[in-house]
Amino acid sequence: MVASIIEKTLMEVGILTYTQVSETLAKHNLTFADCYKKPGVLNLALKELQNDTRRIIVNKIRKELHEFDNNQRLVKFMQAISE
């Protein structure tokens, strides 16, 4: 579910952004499916984007996951990609 939300959000922002994040993940031998367990690499990939773009992506992901706020793993995931 988280991987789908990440991919959907990145595609909404733009194919170039999606590609850039995907390439950063690939450099670490990861896919979008791995982001939930290894949010630090996603955070690194997002930090490589322009600050406004990163903020927009994190906010969109947060909004999509809002209904699961009571899930501690998702809360930790959001904290990790928001640093």
Secondary structure, 3 states (H helix, E strand, C coil): CHHHHHHHHHHHHCHHHHHHHHHHHHHCCCCHHHCCCCHHHHHHHHHCCCHHHHHHHHHHHHHHHHHHCCCHHHHHHHHHHHC
